[in-house]
Amino acid sequence: MRRTIRISLLLWTLGTAGTAQAQLFPNLGGQRVGISALQFLKIGVGARAVAMGEAFVAVADDASSLYWNPAGMAQCRMHQALFAHSEYVADIKHDFVGVVYQLDEQNVVGASFTSLHMDDMQVTTETQPFGTGRYFTFGDVAGALSYARKMTDQFSFGITVRYVEETLDVLKIRGVVFDLGTLYWTGLGTSRFAVVISNFGSDVTPNGSASHFGGEAVTSFQSFSTPTVFRLGIALDPVESEDHRLTTSLQLNHPNDNAENLRLGLEYAWAHTLFVRAGLKHTIGQPLFSQDATSEEGFAAGVGFRADISGLSLAVDYGYTDFQRLGAVHRISMIVGL
């Protein structure tokens, strides 16, 4: 029962916004909630990025850029492999594996695989609320290929093509989505600017045959949009010395299925070895200094460690996100560079 309640809260979080209140800024898009499928594509990848409140498109400079901003692959200084695992809410597991390979100084390619899975759940009906004895499964997978090119020392762009598949018992949703990203170093100190559009694609429709409680077969289903997100970010390092660096990042997200939100992220690095991070999400239109009524997601934090071992660069990161009533989400990731 507890698990069913938590899953219901999760679905509400991803697809439902609260009633708008009297506010300084309008809730631009709250009326669009619940119109897209493939919600797993919105789950952030990499403990470093998530610990910074997901304000990462202008910071992306490692293998996690495969998810956040494909243009960031051009900022990687070596071949890298990323392994990321998330203990999501309602006993859901989220895993990501990605590889970035430098062809030359200007061209970079990458590949990634995403999986979301959970234990099988028992089928219940109106007359058998405690279970029929049959179980069903739910899960998502995605495979992607990415390419990035550094056009100049200041500007790079990238593109990702991603095949996605969602399984809900006997029904499947399949589709292809695209990510397009740019990253521009302004020349004003360490400031950089990024624009990314993620999960852009045509509508998707479930395939398969389901049955009503009375036994009537259903083979025709409504189509849904993909969870497209437009992200605009800026980052800079107000403190940068041999042993200390502070990175700040501000990002505006414009999803097609919910209200706009702001992300703020901080990362402190000591001697390029130890890292402390924090981040915050705020939905535009919600009161600035009180709980966000439209989202369970709030404060995030994390730590990281980097070392060079036997010619390999190894980075291990941990991220924590407070989902309030849904509980905490823990993420761990590792990047190996060669």
N, C-alpha and C positions, 0 to 999 in steps of 0.2 A: 504493500500500500504506500509506504514512504517513497519507494522508487517511482511509482505511478504519479504521485503528487509532484515530485521533483521534475519529472519529464514534462508534465503539464505546465509547470512554471517555466521550464526552459523554452517550450514552444511559444508561450506567451511573451517571453523576453525577446525572442528572435523575430516574432511576427506581429506584435501588438504594441501600440503606443497608448499612453494614458491620455485623459482628457486635458486639453489645453487650458491653462489658467490665464488670468490677467497678467500680462507680461510685457517687458520692454521690447523684445524681439518676437516676431510671429513664428509659429511652429511651421516652418516652410516644408511641408511634405509629410506631416504626421498623418494626413489623410490617405497616404499611399501604402500604409502598412499592410503586410500580409499578401502581397500580390506576386511574389516571386518564389520559385522553387530552389532546390540545390543550396539550402542554407548553410551547409558545411563549408562552402567556399568562403564564408565570411569569418571563419575561425582563424585567428592570427597564428602565424608560424614563427617559431624561434623564441626562446626565452628572453633573449636580449631585447628584441623589438617589443614584445608584449610587456616586459618590465618597464619600458619607456612609454607606456600608455598607448602603444601602437602608433605613436607619432614618429614614423620611421621612413617614409618615402624619400625624404631629403637627406637622411642619414645613411641609407642602405649602401654598404660598402663591403659586404661579405656574401656568403652563399645564400643567406635568407632573402637576398634581393630577388631570388627566383620567384618568391611570392609577393613581396612588397612593391618592387620597382625593377623590372628587368634591365633598365638602363644602369642600375647600380652594379650589375655584373662587371661593367667596364672599370669599376673602381677597385675590384679585387686585385691584389698584388701577386697572387699565385693561384694555382689550381686548388680548389677547395671541395670538400664533401661535408654536407650537413646532415646530422641525424637529430631529429626532434620528436619528443613525446610529450603529450598533454594528458593529464588526468582531468578530463572535463567533468561537468556536472552530470548527475544521474547515472554514474558509473559508465559514462561514455569515454572511449579511448580515441585519441586523435594522434596519428603518426605522420611524419613527413620525412622523406629522404630526397636529397638533391645533390647534384654535382655540377660544378662550374669548371670549364676547361678553357684556358686561354690559347687561342689559335696563334695570335701574334699580339703586338702592342696595341692594335686597334680593335681586333675582332675577338669576341668571346661567345662561346656556346654553352648551353646548360640543359640539364634534364632533371625532372623531378617526379616524384610519386607521392600521392596523398591517400591516406586511408582513415576512415572513421568507422568504428565498429562498436558493438555492445553485445552482451549476452542475449540469447534468444528469450523472447517474452511469450507468456502463455496467452492463447486466444481466449477471450471472454465474450459472452453474448448476453442479451437481455435476460434470458432464462437460465444461463449458467454464468453468473457474475464471478464465480470463483475459479473459472477455467473449464475448458472443454476437453483438456487432455492433449490438445494440439498446440504446437509452438510455432511462432513466426520469427523471422529475422529482419533486421533493418541495418543497412550499411551503405557507405559511399566510398567510391574510389575515383581518383583522377590521375591521369598521366599527362605530362607536359614537356614540350621542347621550347627552348628559349634561345634568343640571339640578341646580342648587344654590340654596338659599335661606338667607339670613341671618335667622334668627328673632329674635335679639336681638343686641346688640353682642358678646355672649359666646358664643352658640351658633349653629351652622349645620349643615345636613345636605345630603346630595347623593345622587343616584342616577344610575347609568349603565346603559343597555341596549346590549348588544354582540352583533352577529351575527358568528359565527366560521365559518371554513371551512378545512379541512385537506385537501391533495391529496397522495396517495402513489401515483404512477403511475396506475393505472386506478381507484383507490378514493378516495372522498371522505367526509369527515365534516363535517356541518353542524350547527349548533346556535345557541342563544341563551342568553347568560349575563347576570347582573346584578351590579353593584357597589352596595353601600350604605355610606355613610360619614357619620360625625359628627365635629365638631370643637368643643371646648369650652375657652374661656379661663377658667381657674379663678378669676381675680381675685387670686391669690397671686403677685405680681410678674409675670413674663412667662411663667409656666408655662401650658401648654395640654395637653389630653388628647384623644386620638382613638381611635375604634373603627371598624374597617372590615372588611367581609366582601366578598371579591372572587371573581369567576368562579363565582357561585352559579347553578346551573341543573340541569335534568334530565339523565339519562344520554344519551349520544350513541352512535350505531352507524354503522360504516362502510357505505357504499352502493357498489354496483358488483359486478363479477364478476372474480374472479381464478382462476388455474389452478394446480393442483399440478404437480409436475415430470412426472408421468405424463400430464398433459393433462386431468385431471378438473376440471370447473368448480366453483367455490365461490362461492355467492351469499348465504350466511347467516353472519353474524359476531356475535361477542360484543359486548355493549354495555359502555361504560366511563363512569365518572363524570367530571365536569369538575373541573379542578384548583382546587377551592375553598380559599381561604386566609382565616383569621380573623386580623386584625392588631390589636394593642393597643399604643398608643404614647404617650409623654409627652416633652415637650420644654420647655426653658427657656433663657434667655439670662443666664448668671451674670455676664457682662461686657457692659455696654451703655453707650456714650458717644457723643459726636458723631462720633468717628473710628474707634472700635473696637467690635466686637461679636463675642462668642463664643456660638455656639449649640450646645447639647448635646442629644442625642436618644437615647432608649432605647426599643426596640421588641421585643415578643414576637410571633412568627409561629407560628400553629397551622395547618399545611396538612393536608388530608385524605388526602394520599398520602405523607407522610414524617414524620419526627420533628420536634418543636417546636424552634425555634431563636431565639436572641437576636441582636439587631442593635444596635450602638452606633455613633453618628455624631457628628462634630464639624465645625463650620464656623466659620472665622475670617474676618471681613470688615473691611477697612481702608477707611475713607472711603466706604463703600457702592460701592466701585469694584473693588477687588481681593479675591479670595477664595481661601482655602486650605482643603482639606477632607480628611478621613480617616474611615475606617470599618472595622468588623470584624464578622464573623459567627461565632457559636459555637453549635453544636448542643447542646441540653440532653442531659446524660448522657455527654458526652465529657469527657475530662480537660481542666482549665482551661488548663494551661500546656504543652500539647503539641499536635501536629498532629491536626486533626479527621479521624478515620478514616472518617466517613460522608459527607464532602463535599469536593470539590476547591476550592470557593470559600472564600476567606479574606480577606486584607487588601485594602483598596481605598483609593484616594487620588485627588486631582484638584485642579485650579485653575480659576478663573473670572475673567472681566473684564466689567464693566458700564459703559456710557457712554450719554449722551444725545446723539443726533446728529440735527440738523434736525427737532426735535420728536418724534423716535422714541426709545424706550428700547431699547437693544440689549444683550443679555447673551450671551456666548459662553463655554461651559464644556467642560472636558475631564475625563474620568474613566478611571481605570485600575483593573482588578481582576485579582488574581493567582488563576488557576485551577490552580496547581501543575503537575501532569503534563500538563494540557490546554493550558498556555500562558497568555499574557496576553490579556485582552480590553480593547480600546480603544473608547472612546465619545466622541463629540463632539455637542454640541447647541447650538442657537441659539434664543433667545426674542426676538421683536420685539414691543414694546408700543406702543400708540397711545392 
